Amino acid sequence: MPTREIFLAITIPCPTECSEALASFLFDLGAAGVEEQEGGLTAYFADGRTDLLEPIRRYLGELAELGYPVQPDGITCAEIADRDWNAEWKKSYTGFEISARIYIKPTWEAPPARLYPCLIEIDPEMAFGTGTHSTTRVCLRLLEAGLRPGARVLDIGTGTGILAIAAAKLGAGPIVAFDVDPVAAATARRNAVANGVHTGLDIFAGELADLPPQPFDLVLANIQRNVIVKMLPELRRRFPADTEFIFSGILGEEETLFSDALAAAGFILLEIRHDEEWLGCRAR
């Protein structure tokens, strides 16, 4: 019988109001799954990772500076045997509507009774972005509202590829998407094929510096605020003034900080939308 993989379970006390922010960070850190419990979260990482506690405590410190009552010293760790993650996720992940045009569901669930022009099938995997998170929802709605047919789209930090897939199904193209995590890039490629939009959708593992110079009409970035802010000067230098941007991954409390950073980098803020404690925006 093959040996079952061991996972490291890291349990982090946190209040409900910042659990989504913390879950997003943990997925970005490489969590295979995040389970919400009363009073906190448990994230599951492949065993052998020794570089996790310091960045988690640092991020909790950032949340504390924003006024959240987190407990950086309350983190606990334990080793557990591998789980049937698909069986775990099937218990709670079901299809849902983003808008009158966009519906997201797992592959194991039947299509909804009503026809949606943008029906996306995404299963939970080791990449972030199944549409349930506020940052993804607000991005999808901004994308739907502002996308022009045939627009050239770049998706930075694609995760499962959900935004790039939505852009393709809403009529954009050509589309380029990338992620620094090779697992995420491979997941996005599989999802693009499963959703029938892989033609005209180029997905690679890498960074913005690896992208050959080319024009885009719309750039999507649903990643952490500090990562976006560091990237702003390069985005300003690389793309012409008429390129539009959709940014998300920003907490509501960070609105002023992010607006100031956009202005300092030479961007014009066009629209802000809120979803729970998160926000997304369009800029040029």
MARZA-525317 format. One record per residue (C-alpha): x, y, z; residue in three letters. Coordinates in nm, 3 decimals, always signed. Each point is the difference from the previous one (the first is absolute). Layout:
N
[[X Y Z] "ALA"]
...
***
This chain:
284
[[+0.000 +0.000 +0.000] "MET"]
[[+0.147 +0.342 -0.093] "PRO"]
[[+0.095 +0.231 +0.285] "THR"]
[[-0.247 +0.283 +0.049] "ARG"]
[[+0.145 +0.350 -0.017] "GLU"]
[[+0.029 +0.191 +0.325] "ILE"]
[[-0.136 +0.354 +0.020] "PHE"]
[[+0.082 +0.279 +0.242] "LEU"]
[[-0.316 +0.145 +0.154] "ALA"]
[[+0.045 +0.356 +0.124] "ILE"]
[[-0.285 +0.134 +0.213] "THR"]
[[-0.022 +0.377 +0.032] "ILE"]
[[-0.242 +0.181 +0.234] "PRO"]
[[-0.170 +0.292 -0.174] "CYS"]
[[-0.333 +0.186 +0.012] "PRO"]
[[-0.260 -0.062 -0.271] "THR"]
[[+0.039 +0.349 -0.148] "GLU"]
[[+0.353 -0.072 -0.124] "CYS"]
[[-0.028 -0.374 -0.071] "SER"]
[[-0.036 +0.053 -0.378] "GLU"]
[[+0.308 +0.222 -0.009] "ALA"]
[[+0.201 -0.260 +0.190] "LEU"]
[[-0.130 -0.289 -0.212] "ALA"]
[[+0.101 +0.187 -0.316] "SER"]
[[+0.349 +0.053 +0.139] "PHE"]
[[+0.032 -0.368 +0.099] "LEU"]
[[-0.096 -0.117 -0.349] "PHE"]
[[+0.257 +0.240 -0.144] "ASP"]
[[+0.252 -0.154 +0.239] "LEU"]
[[-0.067 -0.343 -0.150] "GLY"]
[[-0.272 -0.154 +0.217] "ALA"]
[[-0.162 -0.311 -0.148] "ALA"]
[[-0.319 +0.083 +0.188] "GLY"]
[[-0.133 +0.238 +0.264] "VAL"]
[[-0.272 -0.102 +0.245] "GLU"]
[[-0.202 +0.258 +0.190] "GLU"]
[[-0.084 -0.079 +0.361] "GLN"]
[[-0.153 +0.194 +0.283] "GLU"]
[[+0.259 +0.253 +0.109] "GLY"]
[[+0.257 -0.066 -0.270] "GLY"]
[[+0.131 -0.182 -0.307] "LEU"]
[[+0.202 -0.315 -0.060] "THR"]
[[+0.221 -0.004 -0.309] "ALA"]
[[+0.149 -0.320 -0.141] "TYR"]
[[+0.346 +0.004 -0.159] "PHE"]
[[+0.211 -0.275 -0.151] "ALA"]
[[+0.239 -0.126 +0.267] "ASP"]
[[+0.360 +0.114 -0.017] "GLY"]
[[-0.084 +0.370 -0.010] "ARG"]
[[+0.210 +0.176 +0.261] "THR"]
[[-0.052 +0.357 -0.120] "ASP"]
[[-0.362 +0.057 +0.098] "LEU"]
[[-0.030 +0.137 +0.352] "LEU"]
[[+0.204 +0.315 -0.052] "GLU"]
[[-0.202 +0.132 -0.299] "PRO"]
[[-0.328 -0.096 +0.171] "ILE"]
[[+0.095 +0.187 +0.317] "ARG"]
[[+0.115 +0.297 -0.209] "ARG"]
[[-0.334 +0.011 -0.182] "TYR"]
[[-0.191 -0.026 +0.328] "LEU"]
[[+0.205 +0.297 +0.117] "GLY"]
[[-0.120 +0.196 -0.305] "GLU"]
[[-0.360 -0.092 +0.083] "LEU"]
[[+0.057 +0.110 +0.359] "ALA"]
[[+0.122 +0.340 -0.125] "GLU"]
[[-0.333 +0.031 -0.185] "LEU"]
[[-0.182 -0.052 +0.330] "GLY"]
[[-0.093 -0.370 -0.019] "TYR"]
[[+0.028 -0.190 +0.334] "PRO"]
[[+0.225 -0.278 -0.129] "VAL"]
[[+0.233 -0.214 +0.212] "GLN"]
[[+0.339 -0.061 -0.169] "PRO"]
[[+0.118 -0.200 +0.303] "ASP"]
[[-0.305 -0.231 -0.004] "GLY"]
[[+0.105 -0.199 -0.309] "ILE"]
[[+0.021 -0.380 +0.043] "THR"]
[[+0.140 -0.267 -0.235] "CYS"]
[[-0.064 -0.372 -0.038] "ALA"]
[[+0.084 -0.271 -0.253] "GLU"]
[[-0.297 -0.188 -0.152] "ILE"]
[[-0.043 -0.272 -0.261] "ALA"]
[[-0.114 +0.096 -0.348] "ASP"]
[[-0.373 +0.047 -0.055] "ARG"]
[[-0.231 -0.055 -0.292] "ASP"]
[[-0.014 +0.372 -0.071] "TRP"]
[[-0.258 -0.036 -0.278] "ASN"]
[[-0.237 -0.180 +0.236] "ALA"]
[[+0.054 +0.271 +0.261] "GLU"]
[[-0.070 +0.283 -0.245] "TRP"]
[[-0.307 -0.170 -0.149] "LYS"]
[[-0.168 +0.031 +0.339] "LYS"]
[[-0.015 +0.380 -0.020] "SER"]
[[+0.077 +0.120 -0.354] "TYR"]
[[-0.309 +0.041 -0.222] "THR"]
[[-0.088 +0.211 -0.303] "GLY"]
[[-0.091 +0.367 +0.040] "PHE"]
[[-0.089 +0.310 -0.202] "GLU"]
[[+0.240 +0.292 -0.036] "ILE"]
[[-0.234 +0.205 -0.218] "SER"]
[[-0.283 -0.048 -0.249] "ALA"]
[[+0.262 -0.109 -0.256] "ARG"]
[[+0.261 -0.184 +0.210] "ILE"]
[[-0.049 -0.328 +0.187] "TYR"]
[[+0.274 -0.213 +0.159] "ILE"]
[[-0.031 -0.365 +0.092] "LYS"]
[[+0.217 -0.305 +0.074] "PRO"]
[[+0.031 -0.269 -0.269] "THR"]
[[-0.192 -0.254 +0.207] "TRP"]
[[-0.315 +0.213 +0.015] "GLU"]
[[-0.269 +0.017 -0.270] "ALA"]
[[-0.039 +0.329 -0.192] "PRO"]
[[-0.255 +0.250 +0.137] "PRO"]
[[-0.350 -0.005 -0.144] "ALA"]
[[+0.042 +0.348 -0.150] "ARG"]
[[+0.244 +0.061 -0.286] "LEU"]
[[+0.295 +0.224 +0.091] "TYR"]
[[+0.212 +0.147 -0.284] "PRO"]
[[+0.310 -0.038 +0.220] "CYS"]
[[-0.019 -0.341 +0.171] "LEU"]
[[+0.333 -0.089 +0.163] "ILE"]
[[+0.096 -0.336 +0.149] "GLU"]
[[+0.270 +0.025 +0.267] "ILE"]
[[+0.092 -0.264 +0.257] "ASP"]
[[+0.186 +0.085 +0.323] "PRO"]
[[+0.367 -0.088 -0.038] "GLU"]
[[+0.340 +0.115 +0.123] "MET"]
[[-0.045 +0.341 -0.164] "ALA"]
[[-0.203 +0.293 +0.122] "PHE"]
[[-0.313 +0.119 -0.179] "GLY"]
[[-0.326 -0.195 -0.017] "THR"]
[[-0.217 +0.312 -0.001] "GLY"]
[[-0.118 -0.031 +0.360] "THR"]
[[+0.243 +0.262 +0.131] "HIS"]
[[-0.111 +0.363 +0.002] "SER"]
[[+0.309 +0.114 -0.192] "THR"]
[[-0.078 -0.236 -0.288] "THR"]
[[-0.369 +0.093 -0.003] "ARG"]
[[+0.068 +0.372 -0.018] "VAL"]
[[+0.256 -0.055 -0.278] "CYS"]
[[-0.248 -0.204 -0.203] "LEU"]
[[-0.265 +0.269 +0.031] "ARG"]
[[+0.241 +0.277 -0.097] "LEU"]
[[+0.119 -0.213 -0.291] "LEU"]
[[-0.354 -0.064 -0.121] "GLU"]
[[-0.093 +0.368 +0.023] "ALA"]
[[+0.304 +0.140 -0.180] "GLY"]
[[+0.116 -0.266 -0.248] "LEU"]
[[-0.020 +0.083 -0.370] "ARG"]
[[-0.037 -0.288 -0.251] "PRO"]
[[+0.337 -0.091 -0.146] "GLY"]
[[+0.194 +0.178 +0.275] "ALA"]
[[+0.357 -0.118 +0.053] "ARG"]
[[+0.020 -0.110 +0.365] "VAL"]
[[+0.287 -0.075 +0.239] "LEU"]
[[-0.073 -0.189 +0.325] "ASP"]
[[+0.276 +0.043 +0.260] "ILE"]
[[+0.005 -0.267 +0.272] "GLY"]
[[-0.258 -0.216 -0.174] "THR"]
[[-0.042 -0.269 +0.270] "GLY"]
[[-0.257 -0.247 -0.134] "THR"]
[[-0.037 +0.214 -0.314] "GLY"]
[[-0.356 +0.100 +0.085] "ILE"]
[[+0.031 +0.366 -0.105] "LEU"]
[[+0.172 -0.087 -0.328] "ALA"]
[[-0.264 -0.265 -0.071] "ILE"]
[[-0.279 +0.247 +0.077] "ALA"]
[[+0.161 +0.259 -0.230] "ALA"]
[[+0.013 -0.256 -0.282] "ALA"]
[[-0.363 -0.105 +0.048] "LYS"]
[[-0.106 +0.366 +0.008] "LEU"]
[[+0.158 +0.061 -0.340] "GLY"]
[[+0.356 +0.119 +0.068] "ALA"]
[[+0.304 -0.119 -0.187] "GLY"]
[[+0.284 -0.056 -0.038] "PRO"]
[[+0.069 -0.058 +0.372] "ILE"]
[[+0.326 -0.056 +0.187] "VAL"]
[[+0.009 -0.121 +0.363] "ALA"]
[[+0.286 -0.086 +0.231] "PHE"]
[[+0.073 -0.098 +0.358] "ASP"]
[[+0.327 -0.026 +0.193] "VAL"]
[[-0.119 -0.341 +0.130] "ASP"]
[[+0.051 -0.277 -0.260] "PRO"]
[[-0.277 -0.205 +0.166] "VAL"]
[[-0.244 +0.288 -0.050] "ALA"]
[[+0.104 +0.046 -0.364] "ALA"]
[[-0.048 -0.372 -0.068] "ALA"]
[[-0.340 +0.010 +0.174] "THR"]
[[-0.105 +0.301 -0.207] "ALA"]
[[+0.097 -0.178 -0.323] "ARG"]
[[-0.211 -0.305 +0.094] "ARG"]
[[-0.294 +0.222 +0.090] "ASN"]
[[+0.027 +0.190 -0.328] "ALA"]
[[-0.015 -0.327 -0.192] "VAL"]
[[-0.290 -0.128 +0.212] "ALA"]
[[-0.193 +0.319 -0.071] "ASN"]
[[+0.076 -0.010 -0.373] "GLY"]
[[+0.188 +0.334 -0.014] "VAL"]
[[+0.364 -0.114 -0.028] "HIS"]
[[+0.025 +0.120 -0.361] "THR"]
[[+0.119 +0.358 +0.010] "GLY"]
[[+0.085 -0.023 +0.371] "LEU"]
[[+0.374 -0.009 +0.077] "ASP"]
[[+0.085 -0.103 +0.359] "ILE"]
[[+0.352 -0.019 +0.140] "PHE"]
[[+0.181 -0.029 +0.333] "ALA"]
[[+0.213 +0.305 +0.066] "GLY"]
[[+0.002 +0.369 +0.086] "GLU"]
[[-0.084 +0.327 -0.174] "LEU"]
[[+0.364 +0.031 -0.104] "ALA"]
[[-0.036 -0.324 -0.201] "ASP"]
[[-0.282 +0.145 -0.212] "LEU"]
[[+0.117 +0.108 -0.348] "PRO"]
[[-0.094 +0.360 -0.089] "PRO"]
[[-0.350 +0.005 -0.148] "GLN"]
[[-0.311 +0.221 +0.022] "PRO"]
[[-0.299 -0.071 +0.222] "PHE"]
[[-0.330 +0.182 +0.032] "ASP"]
[[-0.076 -0.133 +0.349] "LEU"]
[[+0.229 -0.129 +0.278] "VAL"]
[[-0.141 -0.199 +0.294] "LEU"]
[[+0.183 -0.037 +0.333] "ALA"]
[[-0.184 -0.174 +0.284] "ASN"]
[[+0.292 -0.029 +0.241] "ILE"]
[[+0.109 +0.155 +0.329] "GLN"]
[[+0.009 +0.379 +0.032] "ARG"]
[[+0.369 +0.020 +0.085] "ASN"]
[[+0.090 -0.209 -0.305] "VAL"]
[[-0.213 +0.222 -0.226] "ILE"]
[[+0.153 +0.318 +0.144] "VAL"]
[[+0.354 -0.127 -0.065] "LYS"]
[[-0.104 -0.084 -0.356] "MET"]
[[-0.161 +0.337 -0.084] "LEU"]
[[+0.313 +0.177 -0.135] "PRO"]
[[+0.073 -0.292 -0.233] "GLU"]
[[-0.364 -0.011 -0.118] "LEU"]
[[+0.011 +0.376 -0.064] "ARG"]
[[+0.325 -0.033 -0.199] "ARG"]
[[-0.100 -0.309 -0.196] "ARG"]
[[-0.355 +0.085 -0.114] "PHE"]
[[-0.137 +0.306 -0.187] "PRO"]
[[-0.219 +0.262 +0.166] "ALA"]
[[-0.326 -0.134 -0.147] "ASP"]
[[+0.044 -0.349 +0.155] "THR"]
[[-0.262 -0.072 +0.266] "GLU"]
[[+0.073 -0.194 +0.318] "PHE"]
[[-0.219 -0.194 +0.242] "ILE"]
[[+0.162 -0.042 +0.341] "PHE"]
[[-0.128 -0.206 +0.293] "SER"]
[[+0.131 -0.173 +0.311] "GLY"]
[[-0.030 +0.324 +0.198] "ILE"]
[[-0.168 +0.026 +0.338] "LEU"]
[[-0.256 +0.275 +0.047] "GLY"]
[[+0.216 +0.154 +0.273] "GLU"]
[[+0.280 +0.034 -0.256] "GLU"]
[[-0.204 +0.209 -0.244] "GLU"]
[[+0.174 +0.330 +0.076] "THR"]
[[+0.345 -0.160 +0.003] "LEU"]
[[-0.063 -0.162 -0.337] "PHE"]
[[-0.162 +0.308 -0.156] "SER"]
[[+0.301 +0.209 +0.105] "ASP"]
[[+0.239 -0.260 -0.143] "ALA"]
[[-0.187 +0.003 -0.333] "LEU"]
[[+0.014 +0.378 -0.020] "ALA"]
[[+0.369 +0.010 +0.092] "ALA"]
[[+0.076 -0.248 -0.280] "ALA"]
[[-0.191 +0.206 -0.257] "GLY"]
[[-0.324 -0.201 -0.020] "PHE"]
[[-0.351 +0.144 -0.020] "ILE"]
[[-0.259 -0.175 +0.217] "LEU"]
[[-0.319 -0.059 -0.202] "LEU"]
[[-0.224 -0.213 +0.223] "GLU"]
[[-0.002 -0.178 +0.336] "ILE"]
[[-0.229 -0.287 +0.095] "ARG"]
[[-0.026 -0.165 +0.341] "HIS"]
[[-0.086 -0.360 +0.085] "ASP"]
[[-0.015 -0.072 +0.373] "GLU"]
[[+0.330 +0.123 +0.150] "GLU"]
[[+0.183 +0.002 -0.335] "TRP"]
[[+0.010 +0.238 -0.294] "LEU"]
[[+0.085 -0.006 -0.368] "GLY"]
[[+0.056 +0.293 -0.232] "CYS"]
[[+0.048 +0.109 -0.359] "ARG"]
[[+0.284 +0.235 -0.084] "ALA"]
[[+0.184 +0.142 -0.298] "ARG"]
***
